[in-house]
Amino acid sequence: MLSTTNLAIQFDAKPLFENVTVKFSDGNRYGLIGANGAGKSTLMKILGGDLEPSAGEVTLQAGMRLGKLNQNQFGYEDERVLDVVMQGHMEMWKAMQERDRIYANPDSTDADYMRAAELEGKFAEYGGYTSEARAGSVLIDAGIEEWRHNLTMREIPPGLKLRVLLAQALFSRPDVLLLDEPTNNLDIHSIGWLEESLNNYDATMIIISHDRHFLNQVCTHIADLDFRQLKVYPGNYDDFMLASIQARERVESANAKAKDRISDLQEFVRRFSANASKARQATSRKKQLEKIKIEEIKPSSRQNPYIRFEQAKKLYRSAVSVEKLSFRYPGTDTDVFSNLNFNIEAEQRVAIIGPNGIGKTTLMRVLAGELHPTHGHVSWVENAQPGYMPQDPQAEFEEKVDLFSWMSTWTGKADDDLIVRATLGRLLFSGDDVKKSVKVLSGGEKGRMIYGKLILTKPNVMLMDEPTNHMDMETIESLQIGLEKYPGTLIFVSHDREFVSGLATRVIELKPDGTVVDFRGTYDEYLEAYGLKA
């Protein structure tokens, strides 16, 4: 269906990956995984024809159609929703656009009209005369009501834009579908919809995602990009983790036995090589030694940061109370949320969930003191020391300082160089990294720096808004372990269901009708109680 032969890409002295020969076929859904910087998105661009490889080739089987999910959800703001979907069949769309330009030009020549007639034939061949109806049908399947179809993209809610772009990718009925981070900016319930949509669509898919639950629900295979090589495993993400661990253990066990055998043979040769009666046996043992190979275990490109949070002061009862809380942005006439009331006790781990645009981030900013409520009160207990991780930490890194200097500001002491270096090292910043300017850090690196700030300041309440954004799986798993061991109070927003499921002891859901569900229990218990899908 879609295959590669000896594929390689090189930007600097070392190749990002090389000799990648793989076949994606048979309607399988492949989860493409690997550490940040391993080259997943680069490989996806090569597969989609958006980037030329340094070596090798990509082959799409004759007659097969390729579809791609556009990642720029705000790239079509002034275009009609139906038109955005129809652009998924690029050949048809281009033929229609060129034909319409000829008809609209009063100076068109006879040759132009001959060209328009040719384009009419192509347009008909591509099913252009039923394209609007088909686009509308795909949108309905994606859960977008008919009355929105003639709106511009600017006029539809942010949570629906990804659905329109998925409809665009599916419109041409592709046989192969490329999806790079399709769960980005989706709320928890929308990710569930996406899973169902992909599981019901018959195509070979290659999907990049850091959402472990999503990969488990959707993927039939995992394509692991590591050691600059790509290896395909059958099964979902959990199956891959088990298989890769077992494979490594088998190699380690075989190597241990081989080393023991080598030691025994070497000892025999050493003792008896000078003994005439044993010379033949010693020679035989030498030949056996030459045949024994120790299989190389390459160090993985994956790295797990070490994340542990502490609290300077323990809280014993309540952490924060919210009374009749409302917020409205200046210049607008609608409250983002209104009349919120809840009390969060010490040591609870509270997940705040709800659809995109409902006000989760605004609520977190109000709790953190970044925004002042329009009405009502946020009352922290006397000994509360909240620490905040914003969804977008860019404002924390505006000054042109190096990593070491930035992290040093959070120790509270001038002579804690060793603590700062140790913290940076545990968060995978070492060597010359600490001399880099914070302004050049990637999104994931900035997130790890905020983890470091929280590690050093030791808050007894942590407010974390989408703390797994831009993170690879190793960092997400390390963060989850760190928060499971954190003795303080945690209030967090996340669309990563594995993360929410593993941490939450209470769920607060903000609903579109203005009501609030305050469920005291785990996320899995919440889903079961309300009859929702996991």
Order of alpha helices (4+ residues) and beta strands (2+ residues): beta-beta-beta-alpha-beta-beta-alpha-alpha-alpha-alpha-alpha-beta-alpha-beta-alpha-beta-beta-alpha-alpha-beta-beta-beta-alpha-beta-beta-alpha-alpha-alpha-beta-alpha-beta-alpha-beta-beta-alpha
